[in-house]
Amino acid sequence: MNKEIIERFKAYFIELDLGDVSMLNEFYADEIIFKDPIHAINGIDNLREYFKKLNDNLNAGSFQFMDESVVDNKVYLSWELNLQLKRPKNNVKASGISVLVIDDKIISHRDYFDAGELFYENIPVLGSIIRSLKKKIAK
């Protein structure tokens, strides 16, 4: 297992470098497969474009990695995410898990998180409806 790749990955996401997605090549393979609850992206060029779009709406962002487990060529990272969005002007917090598969570099990156918590609850009108529904369900 290449621990250096894991450390480069974490260093990039601890304090998101909003202007430089070229660093992604340092830890992702050219044929990277990236999935989260909303997107499925193949290839480093497409992943760079995806991150550029996300970064365009950020004033600041960071991940705090809480726990790490390595089993064979898989890395499991639990994290908390903090974002300062431009639109809507809002601070967003969420937690989740990333599962990385590593060969020489990361060949697969799968994120697991509550999409409602991260995205949908921060859309005007829709967010208030979702939060209201969650409160009713929790009672």
N, C-alpha and C positions, 0 to 999 in steps of 0.2 A: 504494500500500500504506500502510495506516494503522499506522505504527510505534508510535504511542501505545497502540493496542489490544494489540499484542504485549507492550509493557512493562507494561501493567496486568495482563495475564494472568500474566506471569512474576512480577511483584511479589506477586500473591496466592498463587501456589504455592510461592514460595521459602520462606516461612514460613507454613504453612497457618493461617489464622485459623479455629480450630475452632468458634467460636461465631457467625460472621457469614457466612452464605451469600448475604446480600442483595447483596454486592459483585459477585456473578456477573453481574448485569445491566450492570455497567460494561464488560464485554468480550464477553459472549455475546449473540447475537440471541435474541429471544423464540422463534423457531422452530429453535433449535439442534438439530442431530443429533449425538449423542455415541455413540461405539462404542469398546469395548475387547474383549479376548478373551472376556469373560464377559457383558457387558451391551450392549444397544442401547436408547438412551433418546432420546425425541423431546420437545422443548419445554423451556423454561427452568424451569417449575414442577416437572416430573418430575426434571430434573437437580438442582435444589435439594434435593428430597427424597432423592435418591440420595446426594448429598454429605453431607446431614445424618446419614443412617444410617451412612455410613462414618466421619464425624467422631465419632459417639457412642462408637465403640470405640477412639478414639485419645487418648493422653496428649499426644502431640506428633507433628508430621510436617513434612517439608520436602523440596523438590525442589532439586537443584543442576543448573542447565542447563549442559551441557557444550559444545554447539555449536548454531549456528543457521544455517539457510539459507533464503533467500526466493526463490521463483520465481513470477513473476506474482502471483496472489492466494493462493498456498500458502506456508505457513511450516512448516519441518521443524525440530523441536527435539529434540535428544538430551538425556537427563536421567538422573540417579541419584536414587532415592527412598529416604528414610530415614523409618521409622515406628516409633513406640513404641506398641504395642498394649496395651489393657487386658486383653483376653481373646483368646487366651492371653497372659499377661504376657510379652511378647516384643518384641525389636527386629528389624525386618525391613528388608532392603536389597534393592533391585532396580534394574535399569536398563532403559530403553526409549526409544521415540521417539514424539513426538506430531506429528501432521500436522493443521494448522489451515487451514481455508479461510475467507478473510476477504472480506466485502463491506464494509458500514459497520462491522459487528462480526463476531465469529466465528460463522459459520453451520454449520460442520462441525468436529468435533473427534474425531479417531481416534487411539487409543493402541495401540501395539504393544509388548508385553512378554511375558515368560515367566510365564504364569498360575501355573504350578507353583511357581516361585521366589517369587512374591509372595503367593499365597494358600494353595495346597494343601500346600506344605511346612511351613506354620505351623499346621496342624490337628493336634492330638495324635493319635498312632497313625498316621494317614494320612501325616503329614509324615515320620515316620521310615521308613516303607515307601518313599516316593518317593525320599528321599535315598539309601537303600540301593540301590534300583534304578539310580539315576543313577551311583552309584559302580561298580556291576557293569558297566554299559554302557560306562563310560569306560575300563575295563581292557582 
